[in-house]
Amino acid sequence: MTTMQMNAELFRELSVIAEDEGMMEKALKALRRITSARKKAMSKNVELVEDETELPESFKRIRGMGVIAQEDIDNDERLAYILSK
């Protein structure tokens, strides 16, 4: 789903509850929690992936923690691409 489609869907869903003050308050609280969490993450210098070809340092540190068979990598082009980075 594109950003524009998600935006349209968000407003469609909000229009359903627009006349219910209590529901709108709940929706606002939920959105504020989401934006607050994002702001907090940004203030802690959490890396956001701008270029998908480069993994954030935090991902690089946890490489090797999962077990993936070479056969799985050979059979999945996406997995091979991701793990070759």
C-alpha angles and dihedrals in degrees: 000000000000124000091252091051091049090048091052091047091049091054092045090054092046091051089060091060099030094111095047108084094193094052092046089053090052091049091049092049091051092049091047090052090053094047092043091054090049092049090049091051091048091051090054089056094248107178117241118204108242095162112041091205091070123062119216116253090248089061092047090056092059097046112126095030092107126060117233121171118233088235090060090051093048092050097048118061093193093052091047090051094049094047093047090066 
